[in-house]
Amino acid sequence: MAVADSSFIVALLYPADVNHEKAVEIFNSLNRLDILDWAVGESATVLSYKLNKEDFVSIWRAFSPFLNTYNLSLRDALNFYSQLPPAPKVSFIDSAVIQLALSLQAPLLTFDKNQQKLWERLRIR
């Protein structure tokens, strides 16, 4: 079990991404990914800009069975976000993905260096 951030999903599903090969290698060692529903939307939005419509729909239809999707209440996510230590360029959704990884006690799959640093700080508390 591992929680995937949108940066990982985009790298995995977009062959031109600089991290594509690494993401594929990691994904092939797993059989499913845990993902926050907001990160699904974020990933889908980015990929819909990068891919043509037919490829986008085809890829998502093939990939979605490998996802365990979770949701957080807006209230819980806001409470978590409001209590975070200062961190440069970590978005609200990035923090919610961290919250999910912490709650599942699962590794975080991300290529976002700022998010990775914050997650590492929080998980060793």
Number of C-alpha atoms within 10 A of each C-alpha: 15 18 26 27 29 27 20 24 27 24 22 20 19 19 12 12 13 10 16 18 15 14 21 16 11 13 19 10 8 11 10 18 19 23 24 26 17 19 22 19 12 17 19 18 14 15 23 14 10 14 14 10 12 9 13 18 15 10 15 13 10 9 13 13 10 13 17 14 15 15 14 15 9 10 9 12 18 15 11 15 19 12 8 11 10 9 11 10 11 17 13 14 19 24 20 24 31 29 21 21 24 16 9 13 13 16 17 23 24 20 19 15 11 15 22 17 13 19 20 13 11 14 14 6 5
